[in-house]
Amino acid sequence: MRALTRRTVFFGFFILGGILLKVFWQGFVHDVVRLPKHFVHGTITVEEALWKRRSIRMYTDEAIVPQELAALLKATHNTASADSVMYPGQSFNIFVYIRHVQNIPAGLYHYCSEKQELRRVNKKVAMPDIIAAVPGRDWIRKSAAMLIFSADYSRIAVPSWERGMRSSHIKIGKAVQNVYLEAASLNLGTVVMMAFYDDRVKQLFLSGSREEPVCLMPVGKPLKDAR
Ligand SMILES: Cc1cc2nc3c(=O)[nH]c(=O)nc-3n(C[C@H](O)[C@H](O)[C@H](O)COP(=O)(O)O)c2cc1C
């Protein structure tokens, strides 16, 4: 009887351990992706990047590496993160749809700039749905990842709503240009896109009722002489 109890306790611990391990694995390995701190650096000057920068819509099917994605995402907050009193908290959100990035499972993530990590969003998103949300742009299917910039208007302090909204759009514009420059420096291709069905993009990527999509940026390895 005592042996039976001991065995029951042992198996109880065994099962509990298994459950905890699964939670740990899902929570820390699958749901949160820590981006590399030492990301890659380009070798050209800002002026060269400004001249080289152009919108690229043709990508090879190759994966990009996490260091490249980390550098692009870091660029979004290098100069764009200082928030004003009018727009407290993080002034815009960046979601990342991963299609083909080495060692990062495909899916939708929210980018946390303070911790330089991606947090998985519990939404099922597939490339055909994205293509259906962006009319006439089926070339995005070969992009390795897609950045989705959104503004959460519910976070704007009421007396300065108009100004807060403008401020958030300016910050997103700065972040977009930084991604363009970083992509040029790393020999990656990207383009900013505003022509999409708002409701479909919102449904695919966002959750807050007052969170609005502002623009998308597919990213990938450019085809030779791509435009
Ligand atoms: C605000 C804005 C919205 C844009 N929206 C789209 C878009 O929906 N689809 C697209 O293919 N390109 C879009 N573009 C990219 C422009 O077409 C591109 O910047 C223009 O062709 C100039 O080329 P360049 O960026 O190589 O100088 C947009 C650009 C800006 C600035």
The ligand as an ORCA input file, in Angstrom:
! r2SCAN-3c Opt
* xyz 0 1
  C       3.295     56.860    -48.285
  C       3.699     55.850    -49.302
  C       2.840     54.810    -49.632
  C       3.228     53.835    -50.552
  N       2.392     52.801    -50.833
  C       2.781     51.840    -51.719
  C       1.958     50.710    -51.994
  O       0.870     50.581    -51.462
  N       2.418     49.765    -52.858
  C       3.635     49.869    -53.455
  O       4.007     48.987    -54.218
  N       4.444     50.924    -53.213
  C       4.056     51.904    -52.360
  N       4.880     52.958    -52.073
  C       6.206     52.990    -52.659
  C       6.285     54.001    -53.785
  O       5.624     53.477    -54.906
  C       7.756     54.297    -54.061
  O       8.271     54.951    -52.947
  C       7.911     55.131    -55.295
  O       7.686     54.292    -56.407
  C       9.294     55.749    -55.377
  O      10.277     54.750    -55.476
  P      11.534     54.693    -54.505
  O      11.014     54.415    -53.130
  O      12.381     53.591    -55.068
  O      12.211     56.041    -54.557
  C       4.488     53.945    -51.189
  C       5.342     55.000    -50.849
  C       4.961     55.934    -49.925
  C       5.925     57.044    -49.582
*
